[in-house]
Amino acid sequence: MPSNPKTLLTEEEYLVIERQAEFKSEYLAGEMFAMAGASRRHNRIVTNLVANLDNQLRARPCNVYSNDMRVKVQSTGLFTYPDVVVTCGEERFADGENDILLNPLIIVEVLSDSTEAYDRGKKFESYQSIESLKEYLLVSQNSRRVEQFVRQSGKNWTYSEAHEPGETIKIQSIECELELEDIYLKVK
């Protein structure tokens, strides 16, 4: 008995659907993947990150976006919604809608049980092909822990983490610092 082949969407078809949808979906290789809703802890951490970064970057030509700014990884065709994105200088968008960013400088993902393996694995692998990307942060919502990957040259990234009270994450590419306590403010 023949199976029914999947109907794959073009990028254009995805964008027509996505721009009218009530709920966000990622896109890769012709398929849309619905995104799950975020927990209170997840939202609180994203809010803290955006507020802290935006305050530090207020007088500079940089922007901080929360999880509604779509990013396209041109080399893989992935359309995704990182939890936090930072840009500096001229932003490049895929089209005149200005809702598909092509040149993020920093991407932050807040880990959840359902996305952690993907955020650490295939998604990070895809992100690494974005030439403008200088730093990638993974923020745990289950413990006070931030992992930082900083591009050195080519495919080389250095790794560090902060998890002790009083530790600070130094985001070199934008000369900002995030106190671990500030990231987890009001997070129980």
Secondary structure, DSSP 8 states (H G I E B T S, - for coil): ----------HHHHHHHHHH-SS-EEEETTEEEE-----HHHHHHHHHHHHHHHHHHTTTTEEEEETT-EEEETTTTEEE--SEEEEESS--BSSTT--EES--SEEEEEE-TTTHHHHHTHHHHHHTT-TT--EEEEEESSSS-EEEEEEEETTEEEEEEE-STT-EEEEGGGTEEEEHHHHTTT--
